[in-house]
Amino acid sequence: MITPWEILRRVQPLEVIAKAVAVTLAYLLGFAITSHFHEASSLTGAMLACVSAIVVQQQPDIRHAVQQGWLRVLGTFIGAVVAYVYLVNFRFSPAGMVVAVVLEEVICMMFKVPDNGKMATITLIIVLIVSERSPDLSPLANGLLRFSEATVGAVVGIAAVWPVDRYRRWRQASATSSPKE
């Protein structure tokens, strides 16, 4: 039987604090960046920055966090570009969104973007829906905002993983170098 103490020992305070700080920073930065340029989508910006930070933080070490951060930035760029091209040529429609998603997926497959650019699809959909809800926001500004938010979130997530990873490495090194009793 598992004791309450064993359950409590699973909690890793540094990871909890790192995630809380990252979500707070990503939220504040995403909100601030977006509200400076487009108040109506500032909560969307905060959400996208937070999601990017959280996804990057799910990685086991700094190397994987940087890799995941890069994929988020790359995917966001691809999704924003496809959304921009679509919106410059067409008005939003659900059928058009599906066609744009198919095109974006094909592009990601052709260029071997890992996970077929899941972030590209997410960004594409967000840009299209935000453009539909906020026609005053140009497709270029919308794409740049979403790219900025995801990039900020990824950078914050990487920064939050770094001290946790350093601490884990230090503990492992200490455990292997200490004399056995």
N, C-alpha and C positions, 0 to 999 in steps of 0.2 A: 504494500500500500504506500502511496506517495504521501509524504508528510507536508504540512503547510510550509515548513522550512525549505524543503526541496523545491517547492513551487516558487517561493520567494527568491531562491538562489538563481533561478533562471533569468531574473530581471538584471539587465545590464545598464546601470544608471548612466554611464557615459553615452551609450547609444540613445537612450531616452532623451537625454538633454540635447544631444547633437540634433536629433530629429526635431525636437521642439524649437530649437534655435533656428534651424534651417527653414522650417515651415513659416516661422514668424518673419524671418528676413525675406524669404521669397515672396510672401504675401505683401509685405510692406513695399518692397522694391517693384514687384509686378504692378501693384496698385498705383504707386507713385508715377512710374514711367507712363503707364497707360492714361491715367487721369490727367497728366500734363498735356497730352495730345488729344485724347478722346474720352471724356468723362463717362459717356454712356456705356463703354465697354471696359471700364476699369476693374470691375469685379471679375470679368472674364479673364482679364490680364493677370489678376492676382491668382485666380484659380489655375491658369496654365503654368505660371511660375511655380506654384506650390506642387503641382503634379510632377513637373520636371524634377524638382528637388527631391521629392519622395522616391521617384523611380530610380534616380541616380544613387540614392542612399541605400537601396536594396542590395547593392553589390557587395561582395565579401571583402574587397580590398580596394585600395586607391587605383590600382591599374585597371581593374574592371569598372570602377566608377568613372574614370576618365573615358574609357571606351564607350560606356553607356551614354555619358554626357555628349560625346562626339556624335553618336548615332541620333540623339535627340536633336542636336543642332542641325545635322545634315537632313534628317527627316523633316524638320520644321521648314528648312529652306526649300526643299523639294515641294512640299505641300503648299507653301506660300506662293511659290512661282507658278505652279499649276493653277491655283486659285486665282492668281492675278491674271494669267492669260485667259482663263475662262471668263472672269468678270469684265474684262476689257471688251470681250466679244459678245457676251450673252448676259441676260438677266438671270438671277437665281431661279431655278426650278428644281423640284425633287428629281425629275428625270435627268436634268442636266448635271445635277450633283452625282448621280450614279455613273453617268458617262465620264465625268471628271475623275471619279474614284477609280474606275477601270483604267483610264489613261495613266493616272498616277501610279497604280499598281504595276502596270506594264513597264513604265519607265524604271521603277525601282527594281523590277526583276531583270530588266536588260542590263542595268548597271550593278547588279548583284549587291544591292543594299540589303544588309542583314534584316531579317524579319520582314522582308519586302516593305520596309519603310513604314511600319505601323504608325510612327509619329507623323509621317507625311500624310497619312490618311486622316489622322486626328486633326492636324493643322488645317488641311484642306477643308474639312467639314466645318471647323470652327470659323475659318475665314469666310466661307460661303454663307453660313447662317448669320454671323455678325453683320455681314454686308447687307443681307436681307432685312435685318432688324434695324440697321443704321445706314440708310442709303446716303447720308451726308458724309460718311467715311469713305474716302477713296480706296479702291482696291490696293493701291501701292502702300498707303499708310496702314491699312488693315494688315496686310502681309508683313510689313516691317514691324508693326507692334507685336504681332504674334511671334515673330522670329526673336525679337528682343526679349519678350517675356520668357520664352522657353530657354533661351541662352542664359539669361540671368538665373533662372531656376536651376539649370544644369550646373552652372558655376558655383552657386550656393551649395548645391548638393555635394559637389566634389569637395568643396572647402569643408563641409561638415564631416565627410568621410575621412579626411586626412588625419585629424587627431585621434579618431577611433582606431584607424589602421595603425598609426604610430604606437598607440598604447598597446594594442594586441601584439605587435611585433616585440615591443619592449618586454611584455609579460612572457612571451614565448622564449625570448632570449634569456630572461632571468630564470625561468623554470629549467631550461636546459643547462645553464651554467652553474646553478646552485648545487652544492654537494648533497648527495642522497644520504638519508639517515638510515 
